[in-house]
Structure formats: structure tokens, C-alpha cells
Amino acid sequence: MAVSKIGLRRAWFQVHKWIGLLLAVLIIPLSLSGSALVWHDALDKVINPQRYALTSAAARQPAEAYAAAAQAVLAPGERIASLTIEPGEPVTVMAAQPPRKGAGGRPARTMVWLDPGSARVLDKADSQAGIMRTVHLLHGSLLVPGVGRTIVGWLGVAMLLSSLSGLWLWWPTVGRWTRGLRWRRHRNFDTNLHHLFGFWIALPLLVLSLTGAWISFPSFFAGLSGGKAQQAQGGGDRAARLRARPLETPALTPAAAIASAQAQAPGAVAALTWPTDRKAEWSVTLRPAHGKPATVAVEDASGAARIGHGEGEGPGRSGLARTMRRIHDGTDMGPVWQTIIFLGGLLPAALAVTGIIMWWRARGWRGA
């Protein structure tokens, strides 16, 4: 039994070592970019302060005024796709750019930021440009077109194995498990650092690795968790939604669509999505004085409204898949989990560096 236990430990050690050595150059930028994205909004305010120079944090203009102000600065052929109003934040308008021949990947969008009090345009930018967008692409695809998302997914699987093998190797071979919490398990500082950081980050890193793989391989995990109904709303459906073009001349005005929606669920407008050539419905999200926001779908042709999901919504996006994404990026998860995610990005980079140092030192010992 003792021999098999030692053999298993050696096997886990080889898995843990070679994952760290072979993938360190990829894991480090992936981890550090993930840490930065936890504080995306705060960093964007530092990098682009002009977008947040509000004269008033309260929204005082109707949605149509914001849409008209944004349309005035858009290029010919660009059509407004959605409008978002968050308390204390600039109003954001997203517009679809004209299709480009031969362009692959996510369709380009133009973003417009407006002052909520005056509807004055604060800034305009391409959604694919800017420092934070580059960080997003680095974390989501390592800046590799096409197969980058798949590479990141397999990195998540590798980090999952690394977390499990690291926990196994951390566990003391003799005595109580609390011996593993001691600082001086080894005479070298970097080795002690590796053991201690590895233990405290192993479980959060396991969760982040699993959710990251889930985001990269949605169809596979949807098949495991939600069956064919949810899987059918996976990548192909999402790609079609992204490429849908907002209607050039909708039958309803934004004001008429909002009025129909508010007759079903009173509340202030939180988001408005324009009808598209794929689905001729407005989607209106209303924020009541008390309770949760409600989403109302409004048919563009008739003005008929129903409480439910509009374009871009649905069980595939609002169920388990959305929960996994929230866990992974910390959206609305509170400062404690966001801090854990932040450390979950920094510490793997430190573990990769200390692991390489430990491996290099061991090579020297064997040579001697």
C-alpha cells in the first residue's frame, strides 16, 4: 500500500510539474488579465475619465432623446441596437456597424456614452478598440483569432487538474493535515511561498477554472446540465443574435414601445433593445421602485406586449450559463468574492514563477 501511495504521489507530481512548466507562459497572462477584469469599471473610469464626467447622475431625458443624440454622432449605416440606463452611470448606446465583407468573429459595434441629465455626448468609440477591450481579448482568446477561445478552454481544464494535483501534493505525507499550514515546510523561501499560496488559492482556482472551461465550451456543458433544450440555444443561436441587424425603420418609435411595455409592468427604463431582421420585437427592461426588474417583449408590427424574454434573452442566457459567467467574472457577486477572484488571478502567476524556480533548482541538485 505504501508503494502504491508513493507511486500515485509521483504521478500527480509529474502532472502538476509539467502543466506548470509547459503552460506557464500562457497561464501568467491569462491569470493577470483576469485579475484586471474584476475591476473593469474602475479601470475604465481611470483610463477614460471623459466618459464619466456627468453633470447629473439622475436620468432626466426620455429614451428617445438619448437615442437621437447618439444617432447624430453615428456614421452613415450605423444603426442603434440597444440603450442602457444605470443609476449613477452614463447612458450607453450600442450601435451596429454596417457588415464588412470577409470580417469574421464578433461583429463590430460603436459605443456612445451620454450624460444622463442633458443627453450630451461624452465619448464615442469602437467596441473593438481600447485598452480594456484588449485585456478582454487577451483573457478570452489570448489574442489568437479563431482557435483562441478553445485554447483558453483547455487551459481552464489544465488549471483544474493543476489545482487538484496541487492539493494532493500539499497534503502532508505524515502527521495531521494542519502540518501543511506551517510556513517553514522547506528551507527555501520560494518553496514555502508555493506551498502556502497553493493551498489557499486551490479551491477558488478550481472554481474559476471550471467556470472558465464552461464559458469556453458552452455546448458541451449545456448538454451535461440542461439537455437538448438548453443546448439548442448555444453557440449557433448566439452567433445569429450577434449578427442580426437592427431594423432601419421600425414600425414603432422607442416611446411607443416603452409605453406598451409600461402598461404591462410599470417602472423606469433600464434597457431598451431595438427590433432586428431576425426578430422584429423590442425588448424593454423596466426597473420598478421595489422588486426585481422586469423584461417586456413588444411586437414591432402590432405593439402587443408580453412579460417575458426579448431578443438576446432566454433560459440559455439567464439560467446556469449566466450564473457560471457571474461566478467567473464576479458580476454582482459582492466585494468578498471579487477580491477572491482578483487574488485567484495574481497568485497563479506567482505559483508559476515559484514553480519554475523550484524546478530549476532541482535540476541543479540532480546535476550535482
TORSE-206719 format. One record per residue (C-alpha): x, y, z; residue number from 1. Coordinates in steps of 0.05 Angstrom, whole numbers. Layout:
! residues N
       xx       yy       zz    nr
        X        Y        Z   NUM
...
! end
This chain:
! residues 368
       xx       yy       zz    nr
        0        0        0     1
       57       47       17     2
       89       35      -51     3
       25       49      -89     4
       13      113      -49     5
       83      137      -65     6
       74      118     -138     7
        8      157     -141     8
       41      217     -109     9
       97      215     -160    10
       47      211     -217    11
        8      272     -190    12
       75      308     -183    13
       92      297     -256    14
       23      321     -278    15
       29      383     -234    16
      100      398     -254    17
       92      393     -329    18
       26      432     -330    19
       62      488     -295    20
      125      485     -337    21
       93      477     -406    22
       35      525     -396    23
       66      579     -351    24
       77      626     -409    25
        2      623     -425    26
      -25      617     -354    27
       11      681     -330    28
      -22      730     -380    29
      -89      693     -374    30
      -88      700     -298    31
      -64      772     -295    32
     -115      795     -346    33
     -170      760     -307    34
     -149      799     -244    35
     -153      865     -282    36
     -222      850     -309    37
     -251      841     -239    38
     -243      917     -233    39
     -263      932     -305    40
     -308      990     -288    41
     -259     1023     -240    42
     -202     1016     -290    43
     -244     1044     -347    44
     -260     1105     -305    45
     -185     1117     -295    46
     -168     1105     -369    47
     -228     1142     -398    48
     -249     1196     -348    49
     -286     1236     -402    50
     -340     1182     -405    51
     -358     1193     -333    52
     -357     1269     -329    53
     -431     1274     -311    54
     -467     1339     -298    55
     -521     1299     -263    56
     -524     1226     -243    57
     -600     1224     -250    58
     -632     1207     -317    59
     -677     1266     -336    60
     -687     1255     -410    61
     -734     1206     -446    62
     -701     1147     -480    63
     -716     1178     -548    64
     -674     1239     -531    65
     -614     1194     -516    66
     -625     1155     -580    67
     -629     1218     -622    68
     -566     1247     -591    69
     -528     1183     -604    70
     -554     1177     -675    71
     -529     1247     -690    72
     -456     1226     -680    73
     -461     1157     -713    74
     -432     1144     -782    75
     -478     1130     -842    76
     -503     1059     -840    77
     -495     1051     -765    78
     -560     1032     -730    79
     -576     1036     -656    80
     -582      966     -627    81
     -592      980     -552    82
     -593     1032     -498    83
     -576     1022     -425    84
     -593     1069     -366    85
     -559     1052     -299    86
     -567     1097     -238    87
     -505     1140     -227    88
     -473     1118     -292    89
     -471     1149     -362    90
     -525     1126     -410    91
     -493     1078     -460    92
     -518     1067     -531    93
     -492     1009     -574    94
     -499     1014     -649    95
     -487      960     -702    96
     -438      978     -756    97
     -451      960     -829    98
     -430      889     -846    99
     -359      883     -873   100
     -342      832     -927   101
     -295      778     -902   102
     -299      802     -830   103
     -303      744     -781   104
     -312      738     -706   105
     -356      784     -664   106
     -389      839     -707   107
     -363      909     -694   108
     -403      957     -652   109
     -399     1031     -639   110
     -408     1053     -566   111
     -434     1122     -547   112
     -433     1149     -476   113
     -483     1204     -457   114
     -494     1249     -398   115
     -559     1225     -365   116
     -580     1295     -345   117
     -571     1331     -411   118
     -563     1276     -464   119
     -497     1308     -483   120
     -449     1261     -518   121
     -389     1247     -473   122
     -350     1198     -516   123
     -354     1152     -576   124
     -311     1091     -591   125
     -307     1027     -630   126
     -324      968     -585   127
     -263      930     -611   128
     -215      986     -592   129
     -183     1009     -527   130
     -140      981     -471   131
     -196      945     -434   132
     -221      912     -497   133
     -150      886     -509   134
     -149      858     -439   135
     -216      824     -452   136
     -189      793     -516   137
     -126      771     -480   138
     -166      736     -426   139
     -218      707     -473   140
     -175      684     -531   141
     -102      702     -516   142
     -107      749     -576   143
     -108      688     -622   144
     -162      693     -676   145
     -207      633     -688   146
     -180      579     -641   147
     -161      625     -583   148
     -225      612     -544   149
     -213      537     -549   150
     -142      545     -525   151
     -166      584     -465   152
     -218      530     -451   153
     -165      475     -450   154
     -121      519     -406   155
     -180      520     -357   156
     -182      444     -358   157
     -106      442     -346   158
     -112      491     -288   159
     -167      448     -259   160
     -120      388     -260   161
      -65      431     -231   162
     -109      452     -173   163
     -128      380     -157   164
      -57      354     -162   165
      -31      413     -122   166
      -79      397      -65   167
      -56      325      -66   168
       17      345      -64   169
        5      397      -10   170
      -25      345       37   171
       28      324       89   172
       53      253       80   173
       59      243      155   174
       21      273      214   175
      -41      315      215   176
      -64      357      156   177
      -54      420      197   178
       22      409      189   179
       12      433      118   180
       -8      502      142   181
       60      515      172   182
      104      567      137   183
      171      533      143   184
      159      467      108   185
      223      477       68   186
      288      516       76   187
      275      557       13   188
      230      618       14   189
      201      607      -56   190
      182      535      -39   191
      146      556       25   192
      111      610      -15   193
       89      560      -67   194
       61      512      -15   195
       24      566       24   196
       -5      605      -35   197
      -22      540      -70   198
      -65      515      -12   199
     -105      579       -1   200
     -119      590      -75   201
     -130      518      -96   202
     -206      515      -84   203
     -222      584     -113   204
     -177      569     -172   205
     -213      503     -183   206
     -280      541     -186   207
     -252      593     -233   208
     -221      540     -278   209
     -286      501     -282   210
     -328      563     -297   211
     -276      587     -348   212
     -279      520     -384   213
     -356      524     -381   214
     -355      592     -416   215
     -306      566     -470   216
     -345      502     -484   217
     -418      522     -473   218
     -448      468     -518   219
     -412      412     -482   220
     -431      434     -412   221
     -502      453     -434   222
     -511      381     -458   223
     -489      356     -389   224
     -531      403     -348   225
     -592      424     -388   226
     -605      373     -442   227
     -622      387     -515   228
     -669      445     -500   229
     -614      487     -469   230
     -560      462     -516   231
     -602      485     -575   232
     -593      556     -550   233
     -518      551     -552   234
     -464      577     -598   235
     -502      578     -665   236
     -562      615     -636   237
     -517      665     -601   238
     -477      678     -665   239
     -542      691     -702   240
     -564      741     -649   241
     -497      777     -653   242
     -502      784     -729   243
     -574      806     -731   244
     -583      877     -759   245
     -628      927     -724   246
     -686      948     -768   247
     -672     1012     -806   248
     -743     1039     -797   249
     -781     1004     -741   250
     -856     1010     -742   251
     -857     1034     -670   252
     -818     1092     -641   253
     -778     1079     -577   254
     -830     1120     -538   255
     -887     1077     -565   256
     -851     1012     -548   257
     -836     1037     -478   258
     -908     1058     -467   259
     -933      989     -488   260
     -883      956     -441   261
     -900     1001     -382   262
     -974      983     -390   263
     -953      912     -373   264
     -900      926     -319   265
     -894      997     -292   266
     -824     1022     -278   267
     -766     1065     -303   268
     -730     1044     -366   269
     -666     1006     -350   270
     -652      979     -420   271
     -682      982     -489   272
     -664      935     -547   273
     -686      952     -619   274
     -721      901     -664   275
     -677      864     -714   276
     -684      829     -781   277
     -680      764     -741   278
     -734      781     -691   279
     -779      841     -700   280
     -790      854     -626   281
     -769      909     -578   282
     -742      886     -511   283
     -755      934     -454   284
     -726      924     -385   285
     -762      964     -331   286
     -737      977     -261   287
     -795      985     -211   288
     -790     1025     -147   289
     -788      960     -108   290
     -771      889     -130   291
     -733      860     -188   292
     -731      889     -259   293
     -779      860     -309   294
     -767      848     -384   295
     -824      860     -433   296
     -824      839     -506   297
     -862      886     -552   298
     -880      865     -623   299
     -857      920     -671   300
     -914      909     -721   301
     -973      909     -672   302
     -947      939     -608   303
     -972      878     -569   304
     -932      869     -506   305
     -919      809     -461   306
     -876      800     -400   307
     -821      752     -417   308
     -756      749     -456   309
     -739      793     -514   310
     -683      788     -565   311
     -619      763     -533   312
     -653      734     -472   313
     -678      665     -455   314
     -664      607     -409   315
     -598      591     -441   316
     -572      660     -423   317
     -607      674     -358   318
     -600      605     -326   319
     -540      564     -307   320
     -495      591     -362   321
     -505      663     -337   322
     -492      640     -265   323
     -427      609     -286   324
     -405      673     -320   325
     -424      714     -259   326
     -383      668     -215   327
     -324      672     -262   328
     -322      748     -271   329
     -353      769     -204   330
     -411      809     -233   331
     -460      826     -176   332
     -424      775     -131   333
     -402      824      -77   334
     -333      851      -57   335
     -312      788      -19   336
     -317      741      -80   337
     -289      796     -126   338
     -228      801      -81   339
     -220      725      -82   340
     -224      726     -159   341
     -173      782     -160   342
     -125      741     -118   343
     -143      680     -160   344
     -111      716     -218   345
      -49      742     -183   346
      -30      680     -144   347
      -28      631     -202   348
       23      677     -235   349
       64      676     -171   350
       57      600     -167   351
       81      593     -239   352
      143      634     -224   353
      160      599     -159   354
      146      531     -191   355
      197      546     -247   356
      248      567     -194   357
      237      502     -156   358
      244      461     -219   359
      308      497     -240   360
      338      487     -171   361
      321      413     -172   362
      357      407     -239   363
      419      436     -206   364
      414      386     -149   365
      409      327     -197   366
      467      353     -237   367
      510      360     -174   368
! end
